[in-house]
Amino acid sequence: MNRKIANVLLGAVLTLCIAAPATIAGQKKAGTMKADASAHKAAVKKCNDDYKEAVKAGKAKKGKEQKEAMAAAKKAKTQCLAAAPK
C-alpha cells in the first residue's frame, strides 16, 4: 500500500516537473510572437505605402526617367522588406 502511494506521488511530481517549464515557456513565446508579428506587419505596411507613393511620383515622369524611377522604387521596396523585422 505504501509502495503504491509512493509511486503515484513520485509520478505526479515528475509530471509536474516536466510539464511546468514547458507551459511557462509556451506562454512567454506566444506573447513575444504577437509583438513581433505586429512590428513586422507595421514595417511591411510602411514599405508598401512608400512604394505606392514612389510609383505615383514615377508615373508622372516620361520615358527613361519613368523607367528609372520605377526601377528605383522596386529596388527600395525590396531592400525595405528585407530590412523589416521577421
PyMOL CGO cylinders between C-alpha atoms (Angstrom):
from pymol import cmd
from pymol.cgo import CYLINDER

trace = [
    CYLINDER, 0.00, 0.00, 0.00, 2.75, 2.45, 0.93, 0.3, 1, 1, 1, 1, 1, 1,
    CYLINDER, 2.75, 2.45, 0.93, 4.67, 1.49, -2.21, 0.3, 1, 1, 1, 1, 1, 1,
    CYLINDER, 4.67, 1.49, -2.21, 1.65, 2.30, -4.44, 0.3, 1, 1, 1, 1, 1, 1,
    CYLINDER, 1.65, 2.30, -4.44, 1.17, 5.70, -2.81, 0.3, 1, 1, 1, 1, 1, 1,
    CYLINDER, 1.17, 5.70, -2.81, 4.87, 6.46, -3.15, 0.3, 1, 1, 1, 1, 1, 1,
    CYLINDER, 4.87, 6.46, -3.15, 4.82, 5.50, -6.85, 0.3, 1, 1, 1, 1, 1, 1,
    CYLINDER, 4.82, 5.50, -6.85, 1.75, 7.67, -7.52, 0.3, 1, 1, 1, 1, 1, 1,
    CYLINDER, 1.75, 7.67, -7.52, 3.26, 10.65, -5.71, 0.3, 1, 1, 1, 1, 1, 1,
    CYLINDER, 3.26, 10.65, -5.71, 6.57, 10.22, -7.49, 0.3, 1, 1, 1, 1, 1, 1,
    CYLINDER, 6.57, 10.22, -7.49, 4.83, 10.05, -10.86, 0.3, 1, 1, 1, 1, 1, 1,
    CYLINDER, 4.83, 10.05, -10.86, 2.80, 13.19, -10.09, 0.3, 1, 1, 1, 1, 1, 1,
    CYLINDER, 2.80, 13.19, -10.09, 5.88, 15.14, -9.01, 0.3, 1, 1, 1, 1, 1, 1,
    CYLINDER, 5.88, 15.14, -9.01, 7.85, 14.10, -12.08, 0.3, 1, 1, 1, 1, 1, 1,
    CYLINDER, 7.85, 14.10, -12.08, 4.95, 15.04, -14.36, 0.3, 1, 1, 1, 1, 1, 1,
    CYLINDER, 4.95, 15.04, -14.36, 4.72, 18.49, -12.78, 0.3, 1, 1, 1, 1, 1, 1,
    CYLINDER, 4.72, 18.49, -12.78, 8.47, 19.00, -13.04, 0.3, 1, 1, 1, 1, 1, 1,
    CYLINDER, 8.47, 19.00, -13.04, 8.39, 18.23, -16.74, 0.3, 1, 1, 1, 1, 1, 1,
    CYLINDER, 8.39, 18.23, -16.74, 5.13, 20.00, -17.65, 0.3, 1, 1, 1, 1, 1, 1,
    CYLINDER, 5.13, 20.00, -17.65, 5.55, 23.25, -15.70, 0.3, 1, 1, 1, 1, 1, 1,
    CYLINDER, 5.55, 23.25, -15.70, 8.63, 24.65, -17.52, 0.3, 1, 1, 1, 1, 1, 1,
    CYLINDER, 8.63, 24.65, -17.52, 7.15, 23.74, -20.90, 0.3, 1, 1, 1, 1, 1, 1,
    CYLINDER, 7.15, 23.74, -20.90, 3.93, 25.55, -20.08, 0.3, 1, 1, 1, 1, 1, 1,
    CYLINDER, 3.93, 25.55, -20.08, 5.71, 28.67, -18.86, 0.3, 1, 1, 1, 1, 1, 1,
    CYLINDER, 5.71, 28.67, -18.86, 7.98, 28.74, -21.93, 0.3, 1, 1, 1, 1, 1, 1,
    CYLINDER, 7.98, 28.74, -21.93, 4.98, 28.41, -24.23, 0.3, 1, 1, 1, 1, 1, 1,
    CYLINDER, 4.98, 28.41, -24.23, 3.23, 31.35, -22.60, 0.3, 1, 1, 1, 1, 1, 1,
    CYLINDER, 3.23, 31.35, -22.60, 6.26, 33.64, -22.92, 0.3, 1, 1, 1, 1, 1, 1,
    CYLINDER, 6.26, 33.64, -22.92, 6.82, 32.67, -26.53, 0.3, 1, 1, 1, 1, 1, 1,
    CYLINDER, 6.82, 32.67, -26.53, 3.19, 33.33, -27.51, 0.3, 1, 1, 1, 1, 1, 1,
    CYLINDER, 3.19, 33.33, -27.51, 3.34, 36.86, -26.08, 0.3, 1, 1, 1, 1, 1, 1,
    CYLINDER, 3.34, 36.86, -26.08, 6.50, 37.81, -27.93, 0.3, 1, 1, 1, 1, 1, 1,
    CYLINDER, 6.50, 37.81, -27.93, 5.27, 36.36, -31.21, 0.3, 1, 1, 1, 1, 1, 1,
    CYLINDER, 5.27, 36.36, -31.21, 2.31, 38.77, -31.21, 0.3, 1, 1, 1, 1, 1, 1,
    CYLINDER, 2.31, 38.77, -31.21, 4.63, 41.72, -30.66, 0.3, 1, 1, 1, 1, 1, 1,
    CYLINDER, 4.63, 41.72, -30.66, 6.99, 40.51, -33.40, 0.3, 1, 1, 1, 1, 1, 1,
    CYLINDER, 6.99, 40.51, -33.40, 4.10, 39.95, -35.79, 0.3, 1, 1, 1, 1, 1, 1,
    CYLINDER, 4.10, 39.95, -35.79, 2.69, 43.42, -35.24, 0.3, 1, 1, 1, 1, 1, 1,
    CYLINDER, 2.69, 43.42, -35.24, 6.11, 45.02, -35.74, 0.3, 1, 1, 1, 1, 1, 1,
    CYLINDER, 6.11, 45.02, -35.74, 6.57, 43.05, -38.97, 0.3, 1, 1, 1, 1, 1, 1,
    CYLINDER, 6.57, 43.05, -38.97, 3.11, 43.98, -40.17, 0.3, 1, 1, 1, 1, 1, 1,
    CYLINDER, 3.11, 43.98, -40.17, 3.71, 47.68, -39.49, 0.3, 1, 1, 1, 1, 1, 1,
    CYLINDER, 3.71, 47.68, -39.49, 7.07, 47.61, -41.29, 0.3, 1, 1, 1, 1, 1, 1,
    CYLINDER, 7.07, 47.61, -41.29, 5.59, 45.89, -44.34, 0.3, 1, 1, 1, 1, 1, 1,
    CYLINDER, 5.59, 45.89, -44.34, 2.72, 48.39, -44.43, 0.3, 1, 1, 1, 1, 1, 1,
    CYLINDER, 2.72, 48.39, -44.43, 5.20, 51.28, -44.37, 0.3, 1, 1, 1, 1, 1, 1,
    CYLINDER, 5.20, 51.28, -44.37, 7.24, 49.69, -47.18, 0.3, 1, 1, 1, 1, 1, 1,
    CYLINDER, 7.24, 49.69, -47.18, 4.14, 49.20, -49.31, 0.3, 1, 1, 1, 1, 1, 1,
    CYLINDER, 4.14, 49.20, -49.31, 2.93, 52.77, -48.68, 0.3, 1, 1, 1, 1, 1, 1,
    CYLINDER, 2.93, 52.77, -48.68, 6.34, 54.19, -49.61, 0.3, 1, 1, 1, 1, 1, 1,
    CYLINDER, 6.34, 54.19, -49.61, 6.36, 52.07, -52.76, 0.3, 1, 1, 1, 1, 1, 1,
    CYLINDER, 6.36, 52.07, -52.76, 2.90, 53.28, -53.79, 0.3, 1, 1, 1, 1, 1, 1,
    CYLINDER, 2.90, 53.28, -53.79, 3.99, 56.91, -53.35, 0.3, 1, 1, 1, 1, 1, 1,
    CYLINDER, 3.99, 56.91, -53.35, 7.16, 56.31, -55.37, 0.3, 1, 1, 1, 1, 1, 1,
    CYLINDER, 7.16, 56.31, -55.37, 5.20, 54.63, -58.17, 0.3, 1, 1, 1, 1, 1, 1,
    CYLINDER, 5.20, 54.63, -58.17, 2.72, 57.50, -58.21, 0.3, 1, 1, 1, 1, 1, 1,
    CYLINDER, 2.72, 57.50, -58.21, 5.57, 60.01, -58.49, 0.3, 1, 1, 1, 1, 1, 1,
    CYLINDER, 5.57, 60.01, -58.49, 7.30, 57.88, -61.13, 0.3, 1, 1, 1, 1, 1, 1,
    CYLINDER, 7.30, 57.88, -61.13, 4.21, 57.71, -63.34, 0.3, 1, 1, 1, 1, 1, 1,
    CYLINDER, 4.21, 57.71, -63.34, 4.22, 61.49, -63.58, 0.3, 1, 1, 1, 1, 1, 1,
    CYLINDER, 4.22, 61.49, -63.58, 7.54, 61.29, -65.44, 0.3, 1, 1, 1, 1, 1, 1,
    CYLINDER, 7.54, 61.29, -65.44, 8.08, 60.28, -69.06, 0.3, 1, 1, 1, 1, 1, 1,
    CYLINDER, 8.08, 60.28, -69.06, 10.32, 57.87, -70.92, 0.3, 1, 1, 1, 1, 1, 1,
    CYLINDER, 10.32, 57.87, -70.92, 13.67, 56.89, -69.49, 0.3, 1, 1, 1, 1, 1, 1,
    CYLINDER, 13.67, 56.89, -69.49, 13.12, 58.89, -66.28, 0.3, 1, 1, 1, 1, 1, 1,
    CYLINDER, 13.12, 58.89, -66.28, 9.93, 56.94, -65.62, 0.3, 1, 1, 1, 1, 1, 1,
    CYLINDER, 9.93, 56.94, -65.62, 11.67, 53.57, -66.10, 0.3, 1, 1, 1, 1, 1, 1,
    CYLINDER, 11.67, 53.57, -66.10, 14.49, 54.61, -63.79, 0.3, 1, 1, 1, 1, 1, 1,
    CYLINDER, 14.49, 54.61, -63.79, 12.06, 55.86, -61.14, 0.3, 1, 1, 1, 1, 1, 1,
    CYLINDER, 12.06, 55.86, -61.14, 10.04, 52.62, -61.27, 0.3, 1, 1, 1, 1, 1, 1,
    CYLINDER, 10.04, 52.62, -61.27, 13.20, 50.51, -61.01, 0.3, 1, 1, 1, 1, 1, 1,
    CYLINDER, 13.20, 50.51, -61.01, 14.42, 52.59, -58.07, 0.3, 1, 1, 1, 1, 1, 1,
    CYLINDER, 14.42, 52.59, -58.07, 11.04, 52.22, -56.34, 0.3, 1, 1, 1, 1, 1, 1,
    CYLINDER, 11.04, 52.22, -56.34, 11.09, 48.45, -56.82, 0.3, 1, 1, 1, 1, 1, 1,
    CYLINDER, 11.09, 48.45, -56.82, 14.66, 48.20, -55.52, 0.3, 1, 1, 1, 1, 1, 1,
    CYLINDER, 14.66, 48.20, -55.52, 13.83, 50.37, -52.49, 0.3, 1, 1, 1, 1, 1, 1,
    CYLINDER, 13.83, 50.37, -52.49, 10.80, 48.20, -51.70, 0.3, 1, 1, 1, 1, 1, 1,
    CYLINDER, 10.80, 48.20, -51.70, 12.87, 45.01, -51.90, 0.3, 1, 1, 1, 1, 1, 1,
    CYLINDER, 12.87, 45.01, -51.90, 15.51, 46.45, -49.56, 0.3, 1, 1, 1, 1, 1, 1,
    CYLINDER, 15.51, 46.45, -49.56, 12.86, 47.75, -47.17, 0.3, 1, 1, 1, 1, 1, 1,
    CYLINDER, 12.86, 47.75, -47.17, 11.15, 44.36, -46.96, 0.3, 1, 1, 1, 1, 1, 1,
    CYLINDER, 11.15, 44.36, -46.96, 14.49, 42.65, -46.41, 0.3, 1, 1, 1, 1, 1, 1,
    CYLINDER, 14.49, 42.65, -46.41, 15.28, 45.03, -43.55, 0.3, 1, 1, 1, 1, 1, 1,
    CYLINDER, 15.28, 45.03, -43.55, 11.83, 44.60, -41.93, 0.3, 1, 1, 1, 1, 1, 1,
    CYLINDER, 11.83, 44.60, -41.93, 11.80, 42.58, -38.71, 0.3, 1, 1, 1, 1, 1, 1,
    CYLINDER, 11.80, 42.58, -38.71, 10.81, 38.97, -39.26, 0.3, 1, 1, 1, 1, 1, 1,
]
cmd.load_cgo(trace, "trace")
